[in-house]
Amino acid sequence: MFFLYIVLALGALTTLYPFVLMVSTGLKGPTDQNDNKIVPAYLTKDDELLTKYLDDKYAGDAGMIASTRLGADASPEVVQRYQQFLMQLPLTHWTAGFKTAPNQATSRLQARYQQWLRKRYANDIDALNRAYIEESVAFQTVVPPAEMLERKAWNPPTTRKYQEWLAFKATLPAEFRVPVRTQRLFQEWMRGKHQNQFGNVPSEVAGQAKKFEELAMPASGPLVEEFRAKSLPARYATQGSEDLWAAANGGAATVMPIAAFEKGFVAQAAPAIRKEFATRNYGYVLDYILLNGRAVWNTALFCLLAIGTQLIVNPLAAYALSRYPVKQSGKILIFLLATMAFPAEVAMIPSFLLLKDLGLLNTFAALVLPTAASGYMIFLLKGFFDSLPQELFEAGQLDGAKETTMMARIALPLSRPVLGYLALVAFMGAYGAFLYAFLVAQDQRIWTMMVWIYQLQNTAPKAVMMAALTLAALPTLLVFLSAQRVIMRGIVLPGER
C-alpha cells in the first residue's frame, strides 16, 4: 500500500508540474521564457536580474547593451553626478528606455505613458481621440509616437501628440533616460559602412577593439569628417551628449558611468524591479480582458446556458429510456456512445453548415444547441436511473402521481450528485471552447474569453500567453476545489448503485 501511495503521489506531481511551469513562465520574459525553470532565476540571483533589466531597458538590443558598458568602476560621487546630469540633459539629447521590443506585448514605458495620458485626459478616450485625431479603442491601445533622434534625416513632427509626448518625456526619471552618444552613432555608421564585417575595419581605426560596440571614435581625420557629413544629425554637430558630460565635469573628457549607474540602481531597487517583472504579464492580460470586457459576460452567459440546457435535455432523454424501455434501447445507447468515438472537430463543418441553413450563426443558440444533448451524459444518467429502487416509482403510481411528478420528486433529487458532476462537465466544455465558438460566432460582440485569448497568441509572446492561460484556468480550478465532494459523489455513486 505504501508503494501504491508513492506511485499515486508521483502521478499527482506529474499532473501538477505542467500547471506550475505555466504559472512560472507567466512570470518571465523574452530572456528566460524558454528555460523551463520552476523558479525564475531573476527572483533569486542579482546577476540574472541585472541581465534581464538591461534587456528590458534597451528593448533587447544586444549591440546597444554592449556599447553602454562604460564606467563600470566609477566612484559613487561620479555616479551621483551622472544621475544629476541625466536630469538636466536636453530632451533632444536622450531617448526613452524601456520601449516595447519586437518580441514583447507591452513595456514599462508604454504602461507609464498610458497612465500619464489617463490623468491628462481625465480617463476620457474620446477626448484623446479628438485631440490626436486618432481612433483608439481605449488607453491600453495608445502607443508612444516614434522618436528617431539618431537618424540624420528625421525631424520632430509638430503634432499635438508629439508635443505632449515631450511633456511626458520631461517627467521621466533618470532611470529611463538613455543619452544619444556620438560614439554610439559612429559605431553604427561604421557597422553599415562595412556591412557588419568587423574584419573590414582598418586596423588603425579598430585599435584594440574586437567588435563594433568597442570602437572608439577618432578625434579627427577624414573618416570623422565623412561620418559628420553623412550620418551625424545636425542637432549633435556642435555639441553632443559626451561634450555636455565633459562640461559637467569641468571639461574633463571622462566616460559616462552608465554601467555603474545601472548596476547600482538595480541593486538599490531590486525588490520593486522583481515585482514589476513578475506582475507585468499578468497585468497586461487583465488589461486585455477588461478591454474586451464583454467577453467575460459572454462567457458567463454561455456557461449558464450550456449547463441549463444540458441539465434539461439529457435527464429527460435518460429518464425516458430508463422508464420506457423499447426493443431498440440497446441500439440507441450504442448509437449515443458512438458519438464519443469521433473527435469533436469531425462534426464542426456539418454543424456549421446546418447552423448556417437555420440562420443561427453569430448567435448564442449556435453555441448552445449543438451541445445540448450528450451521449455520455445520457448513458450515465440512464444507468443511474436504472439503479434506483423500482418500489419508489410503484408507490408513486399507487398514490396517483404523474410521471413528471415522480421524475421531479423521486428521480432527480436522488440524482443530485450525478447531476452536479454533469453540470461541472458541461461547465468545463463551455468554458474551454474556443475553436468551435470562433467558427460559429465570428461576430466579436459575442466572442467568449477563450476566443479572445486564442486571438491573443497571434501577437503575444510565450510568457504572456502562459500568463493568460494561468488566469483563464483559475475559474476552473476554483470550481473544482469548491466542488470536490460533488465530483467524487458523482463518480463513485453510480458504481455503488
C-alpha positions in Angstrom: 0.0 0.0 0.0 2.9 2.3 0.8 4.3 1.7 -2.7 0.9 2.4 -4.3 0.6 5.6 -2.4 4.1 6.6 -3.6 3.2 5.9 -7.2 -0.1 7.9 -6.8 1.8 10.8 -5.3 4.3 10.8 -8.2 1.4 10.6 -10.6 -0.1 13.6 -9.0 3.1 15.5 -9.2 3.4 14.8 -13.0 -0.1 16.4 -13.5 0.8 19.3 -11.3 4.1 20.1 -12.9 2.8 21.5 -16.2 0.5 23.9 -14.3 3.3 25.1 -12.1 5.5 25.5 -15.1 2.8 27.5 -16.8 2.4 29.8 -13.8 6.2 30.2 -13.6 6.6 31.0 -17.3 4.0 33.8 -16.9 6.4 35.5 -14.5 9.2 35.5 -17.1 10.0 37.4 -20.3 12.0 37.2 -23.6 15.3 36.4 -21.9 14.1 33.4 -19.8 10.7 32.2 -21.0 12.2 29.1 -22.6 14.5 27.9 -19.7 11.8 25.6 -18.2 12.9 26.6 -14.6 10.2 26.4 -12.0 11.6 29.4 -10.1 12.7 32.2 -12.4 16.4 32.9 -11.9 15.9 36.7 -11.6 13.9 36.2 -8.4 16.9 34.8 -6.5 20.1 35.9 -8.4 21.2 39.5 -8.7 23.3 39.0 -11.8 20.3 37.4 -13.6 18.1 40.4 -12.5 20.7 42.8 -14.0 20.8 40.9 -17.3 17.0 40.9 -17.5 16.9 44.6 -16.5 19.3 45.6 -19.3 17.5 43.6 -21.9 14.3 45.3 -20.9 15.8 48.8 -20.8 17.3 48.6 -24.2 14.4 46.6 -25.8 16.5 43.5 -26.4 19.2 45.4 -28.5 22.3 43.4 -27.6 24.5 45.8 -29.5 23.2 48.8 -27.5 23.7 46.9 -24.3 27.4 46.1 -25.2 28.1 49.6 -26.3 26.8 51.1 -23.0 29.0 49.0 -20.7 31.1 52.1 -19.8 32.4 53.4 -16.5 31.8 50.2 -14.5 34.4 51.1 -11.9 33.2 54.7 -11.4 33.1 56.1 -7.8 29.7 56.8 -6.1 30.3 60.5 -6.4 30.7 60.3 -10.2 27.6 58.1 -10.4 25.6 60.7 -8.4 26.9 63.4 -10.7 25.9 61.4 -13.7 22.4 60.9 -12.4 22.0 64.7 -11.9 23.4 65.2 -15.4 20.8 62.9 -16.9 18.0 65.0 -15.3 19.5 68.2 -16.8 20.2 66.7 -20.3 18.2 68.4 -23.1 15.2 66.4 -24.4 16.9 66.2 -27.8 20.0 64.5 -26.4 18.4 61.4 -24.8 15.9 58.8 -25.8 13.5 57.0 -23.6 14.4 53.5 -22.5 12.1 50.6 -21.7 10.4 50.7 -25.0 8.3 47.8 -26.3 10.6 45.3 -28.0 9.5 43.4 -31.1 9.2 40.2 -29.0 7.1 41.9 -26.3 3.5 42.9 -26.0 4.0 45.8 -23.6 6.7 47.7 -21.7 7.3 49.9 -18.7 7.5 53.0 -20.9 4.2 52.2 -22.6 2.4 51.5 -19.4 3.7 54.7 -17.8 2.8 56.7 -20.9 -0.8 55.4 -20.9 -1.2 56.1 -17.2 0.0 59.7 -17.8 -2.5 60.1 -20.6 -5.3 58.8 -18.4 -4.6 61.6 -15.9 -4.2 64.3 -18.5 -7.5 63.5 -20.3 -9.4 62.5 -17.2 -9.8 58.9 -18.4 -11.8 60.1 -21.4 -10.6 58.2 -24.5 -12.9 60.3 -26.8 -11.2 63.5 -25.7 -7.8 62.0 -26.5 -9.0 60.8 -29.9 -10.3 64.3 -30.7 -7.0 65.9 -29.6 -4.8 63.4 -31.5 -7.2 62.7 -34.4 -7.0 59.0 -33.7 -9.4 56.1 -33.3 -8.0 54.4 -30.2 -10.5 52.0 -28.6 -9.0 52.5 -25.1 -6.0 53.9 -23.4 -4.4 50.5 -23.4 -4.1 50.7 -27.2 -2.4 54.1 -27.3 1.3 53.8 -28.2 4.0 56.5 -27.9 5.0 58.4 -31.0 8.0 57.3 -32.9 11.1 59.3 -32.0 14.2 58.6 -34.1 16.7 61.1 -32.8 19.7 59.0 -34.1 18.7 59.5 -37.8 20.1 62.4 -39.7 17.0 62.9 -41.9 14.4 62.7 -39.1 12.8 65.9 -38.0 10.4 66.1 -34.9 6.8 66.3 -36.0 4.7 69.4 -35.0 1.6 67.4 -34.0 -0.1 67.8 -30.6 0.7 64.2 -29.8 4.4 64.7 -30.1 4.4 68.0 -28.2 2.6 66.2 -25.3 5.0 63.3 -25.6 7.8 65.8 -24.9 5.9 67.0 -21.8 5.6 63.4 -20.7 9.2 62.7 -21.6 10.3 65.5 -19.3 8.7 63.8 -16.3 10.7 60.5 -16.7 13.3 59.8 -14.0 17.0 59.3 -14.7 16.5 55.5 -15.0 14.5 55.9 -18.2 17.0 58.3 -19.9 19.4 56.9 -22.4 21.9 59.5 -23.8 22.3 59.7 -27.5 26.1 59.3 -27.7 28.1 60.4 -30.7 30.4 57.4 -30.2 27.4 55.0 -30.5 26.2 56.7 -33.7 29.8 56.4 -35.1 29.8 52.7 -34.2 26.5 52.1 -36.0 27.7 54.1 -39.0 30.9 52.0 -39.2 28.8 48.8 -39.0 26.7 49.9 -42.0 29.8 51.2 -43.9 31.5 47.8 -43.6 28.3 45.7 -43.9 28.6 44.3 -40.4 32.0 42.8 -41.1 34.4 43.9 -38.4 37.3 42.4 -40.2 37.0 45.1 -42.9 37.6 47.9 -40.4 41.1 49.4 -40.9 43.5 48.4 -38.1 44.4 52.0 -37.3 40.7 52.7 -36.6 39.9 49.4 -34.8 42.8 49.6 -32.4 42.3 47.2 -29.6 38.6 46.8 -30.3 37.2 43.3 -31.2 33.7 44.4 -32.3 31.8 47.4 -33.4 30.5 48.2 -29.9 34.1 48.7 -28.7 35.1 51.1 -31.4 36.4 54.5 -30.3 35.6 57.5 -32.4 38.9 59.2 -33.6 39.3 62.8 -32.6 39.7 64.0 -36.2 40.5 62.9 -39.7 38.8 62.2 -43.0 36.8 59.3 -41.5 35.3 61.5 -38.8 34.5 64.3 -41.4 32.7 61.7 -43.6 30.7 60.5 -40.6 29.7 64.0 -39.6 28.7 64.8 -43.2 26.8 61.7 -43.9 25.3 60.4 -40.7 25.6 62.7 -37.7 22.3 64.6 -37.1 22.7 68.4 -37.1 21.4 68.6 -33.5 24.6 66.9 -32.4 27.0 68.5 -34.8 28.3 71.2 -32.4 27.6 69.6 -29.1 26.8 66.0 -28.3 25.9 64.4 -25.0 29.6 63.5 -24.5 30.5 67.2 -24.7 27.8 68.1 -22.3 29.1 65.4 -19.9 32.6 66.7 -20.2 31.3 70.3 -19.4 29.5 69.0 -16.3 32.9 67.5 -15.2 34.8 70.8 -15.5 36.0 70.0 -19.0 37.5 66.6 -18.2 36.8 64.1 -21.0 35.7 61.1 -18.9 33.4 58.3 -20.0 29.9 58.2 -18.8 29.5 55.8 -15.9 26.4 54.1 -17.5 27.2 50.6 -16.3 28.0 51.7 -12.7 24.8 53.8 -12.6 22.6 50.9 -13.9 24.2 48.3 -11.6 23.8 50.5 -8.6 20.2 51.3 -9.4 19.3 47.6 -9.8 20.9 46.8 -6.5 19.0 49.6 -4.7 15.6 49.0 -6.3 15.8 45.1 -6.7 12.5 44.3 -4.9 10.5 46.8 -6.9 12.1 45.6 -10.2 11.4 42.0 -9.4 7.8 42.8 -8.5 7.3 44.6 -11.8 8.8 41.8 -13.9 6.7 39.2 -12.0 3.4 41.1 -12.5 3.8 42.7 -15.9 2.4 39.8 -18.0 -0.5 39.2 -15.7 -1.3 42.9 -15.5 -1.2 43.1 -19.3 -3.6 40.1 -19.6 -6.0 41.6 -17.1 -6.0 44.9 -19.1 -6.6 42.9 -22.2 -9.6 41.1 -20.7 -11.0 44.4 -19.3 -10.5 46.0 -22.7 -12.7 43.2 -24.2 -14.9 43.2 -21.1 -17.9 42.0 -22.9 -16.2 38.6 -23.4 -16.5 38.0 -19.6 -20.2 38.4 -19.7 -20.5 36.4 -22.9 -18.5 33.5 -21.3 -20.7 33.6 -18.1 -23.9 33.6 -20.2 -22.6 30.8 -22.5 -21.7 28.6 -19.5 -25.0 29.2 -17.8 -27.0 28.4 -20.9 -24.9 25.3 -21.6 -25.4 24.0 -18.1 -29.1 24.8 -18.1 -29.8 23.1 -21.5 -27.7 20.0 -20.8 -29.4 19.6 -17.4 -32.8 19.7 -19.1 -32.3 17.7 -22.3 -30.1 14.9 -21.0 -32.1 14.0 -17.9 -35.3 13.9 -19.9 -33.8 11.7 -22.5 -32.2 9.4 -20.0 -35.4 9.2 -17.9 -37.4 8.2 -20.9 -35.0 5.5 -21.9 -35.0 4.2 -18.4 -38.7 4.3 -17.6 -40.0 3.3 -21.0 -37.5 0.8 -22.5 -38.1 -0.4 -26.0 -36.5 -3.2 -28.1 -34.2 -0.8 -29.7 -32.9 0.7 -26.4 -29.6 -1.1 -26.7 -29.1 0.1 -30.2 -30.0 3.7 -29.2 -27.4 3.5 -26.4 -24.7 2.2 -28.8 -25.6 5.0 -31.2 -25.2 7.5 -28.4 -21.9 6.0 -27.3 -20.7 6.0 -30.9 -20.8 9.8 -30.9 -18.0 9.7 -28.4 -15.8 7.7 -30.8 -15.2 10.7 -33.1 -13.3 13.8 -32.4 -15.3 17.0 -32.0 -13.5 18.5 -35.0 -15.2 16.0 -37.3 -18.6 17.4 -36.6 -17.6 21.1 -36.8 -18.1 21.6 -40.6 -21.5 19.8 -40.7 -22.7 21.7 -37.6 -21.5 24.9 -39.2 -23.4 24.2 -42.5 -26.6 23.2 -40.5 -26.5 26.3 -38.4 -25.9 28.4 -41.5 -29.0 26.9 -43.2 -31.0 27.6 -40.0 -29.8 31.2 -39.8 -28.3 30.8 -36.3 -24.7 31.8 -37.0 -23.4 34.6 -34.7 -26.0 33.8 -32.0 -25.8 32.2 -28.6 -28.1 29.5 -30.0 -25.3 28.4 -32.3 -23.0 28.0 -29.3 -25.5 26.2 -27.0 -27.8 24.0 -29.2 -25.2 21.7 -30.8 -24.0 20.6 -27.3 -27.4 20.4 -25.6 -27.5 16.6 -25.9 -24.6 14.5 -24.8 -24.3 10.7 -25.4 -22.1 10.3 -22.4 -24.4 12.2 -20.1 -27.5 10.3 -21.3 -25.7 6.9 -20.9 -24.5 7.8 -17.4 -27.9 9.1 -16.3 -29.8 6.1 -17.7 -27.6 3.7 -15.8 -28.2 5.7 -12.6 -31.9 5.9 -13.1 -32.0 2.1 -13.8 -30.3 1.5 -10.4 -33.0 3.4 -8.4 -35.4 1.2 -6.5 -38.5 0.5 -8.6 -40.5 0.3 -5.4 -40.4 4.1 -5.2 -41.9 4.5 -8.6 -44.6 1.8 -7.9 -45.5 3.6 -4.7 -45.8 6.9 -6.5 -48.0 5.3 -9.1 -50.3 3.8 -6.4 -50.6 7.3 -4.9 -51.7 8.6 -8.3 -48.5 10.6 -9.1 -47.9 11.7 -12.6 -44.7 10.7 -14.4 -43.4 14.3 -14.3 -44.1 14.4 -10.6 -42.2 11.1 -10.0 -39.3 12.4 -12.1 -39.2 15.7 -10.2 -39.8 14.3 -6.7 -38.0 10.9 -6.9 -35.5 10.5 -9.7 -33.9 14.0 -9.9 -33.5 14.5 -6.1 -31.8 11.1 -5.8 -29.6 12.0 -8.8 -28.2 15.3 -7.4 -24.6 14.1 -7.1 -24.6 12.8 -10.7 -26.3 16.0 -11.9 -23.8 18.1 -10.1 -20.9 16.2 -11.7 -22.5 16.5 -15.2 -23.0 20.3 -14.6 -19.3 20.6 -13.9 -18.6 18.7 -17.2 -20.9 21.0 -19.0 -19.2 24.0 -17.5 -15.8 22.7 -18.5 -16.9 22.1 -22.1 -18.5 25.5 -22.4 -15.7 27.5 -20.6 -12.9 25.9 -22.6 -14.5 26.1 -26.0 -12.6 28.4 -28.4 -12.2 26.8 -31.8 -15.9 25.9 -32.3 -17.0 29.1 -30.6 -14.9 31.1 -33.1 -16.2 29.1 -36.0 -19.9 29.6 -35.5 -19.8 33.0 -33.9 -17.3 35.2 -35.7 -19.0 38.4 -34.6 -16.7 39.9 -31.9 -19.7 41.1 -29.9 -20.4 37.5 -28.8 -16.8 36.2 -28.6 -16.1 34.4 -25.4 -13.0 34.9 -23.3 -11.3 31.8 -24.7 -11.7 33.1 -28.2 -10.1 36.4 -27.2 -7.2 34.5 -25.6 -6.9 32.4 -28.7 -6.6 35.6 -30.8 -4.0 37.0 -28.3 -1.5 34.3 -29.3 -1.1 36.0 -32.8 0.6 39.0 -31.2 1.7 38.0 -27.7 5.0 36.1 -26.8 5.1 32.8 -24.9 5.3 34.4 -21.4 2.2 36.5 -21.9 0.3 33.5 -23.3 1.3 31.4 -20.3 0.0 34.2 -18.0 -3.2 34.4 -20.0 -3.8 30.6 -19.7 -3.0 30.7 -16.0 -5.6 33.4 -15.4 -8.1 31.6 -17.6 -7.5 28.4 -15.6 -8.3 30.0 -12.3 -12.1 29.9 -12.5 -11.9 26.2 -13.4 -9.5 25.5 -10.6 -11.7 27.3 -8.1 -14.8 25.4 -9.3 -13.1 22.1 -8.9 -11.6 22.9 -5.5 -15.0 24.1 -4.2 -16.9 21.1 -5.7 -14.6 18.2 -4.9 -17.2 16.4 -2.8 -19.8 16.7 -5.6 -17.3 15.4 -8.2 -16.4 12.4 -6.1 -20.0 11.5 -5.2 -20.9 11.9 -8.9 -18.2 9.5 -9.9 -18.5 7.0 -7.1 -22.3 6.8 -6.6 -23.2 5.3 -10.0 -20.7 2.5 -9.3 -22.0 1.9 -5.8 -25.6 1.7 -7.0 
